[in-house]
Amino acid sequence: MIRQFTLYTMALLLSVSTCLWAEDEPPPEGWRGSGELGYVRTTGNTETSSLNVGLEFIYEKDKWRHTLGATALRSKKSGTLDAERWTLNGQSDYKFSEKSYIFGAFRYDDDTFAGYSPVSSLSIGYGRELVNNDKHFLLGEVGAGYRMQEVAATGKSEDGAIFRGRLDWRWTITDTTEFGNQFLVEAGSDNTFFQNDNNLTVAINKAFAVKLSYQYRYNTDPPIGSDDTDTQFTTNLVYNF
């Protein structure tokens, strides 16, 4: 039931939403995006293989901006699957002043080895660009919504209202190097979820870049038998289009 409702709400939101970004100089209108790919394989005493991919699409028109992203991670050790995660997220923003906007967002997370899976949330709220200069960019968002999650081991549903907060900071170190930090919190009565992403991107040329990323995920009240913390380090080749 939760999966069907999640897929329906995602499709509905994608069909009716487009979005905006508040910058001093508006970016070109239309579609743009990026794709990421990372793969590692070892053989010998220990055989491991790991594949992670990511896609992001952005559409901008007038006061609207629409963002859709997806990631996939799959890892095996000695032929046994030890990590598998699929995520989908999207957001629509409408700019009503030079630096402020309202948003609608969704997040879907399906992790084979997590205590809660699947997890999906829908939220609305207010966002504001706090800093935008040659070196630094910072925006903050606050909102509220509804989260649907299942205890993976039992299938029990733990649904409820949430508070959502997000910070996005980017530091342009040089013309070709950028550091970024994205922080997300979804706080509910059953569990509070934190996710923090650090990434360092070095451009090779206008189309290609190398990206190092470290992701930290934390649940304050995981199901019994599940860890409260998950981390992930990736090295990816990025293609911008």
Secondary structure, 3 states (H helix, E strand, C coil): CHHHHHHHHHHHHHHHCCECCCCCCCCCCEEEEEEEEEEEEECCCCCEEEEEEEEEEEEEECCEEEEEEEEEEEEEECCEEEEEEEEEEEEEEEECCCCEEEEEEEEEEEECCCCEEEEEEEEEEEEEEEEECCCEEEEEEEEEEEEEEEECCCCCECCEEEEEEEEEEEEECCCCEEEEEEEEEEEECCCEEEEEEEEEEEECCCCEEEEEEEEEEEECCCCCCCCCEEEEEEEEEEEEC
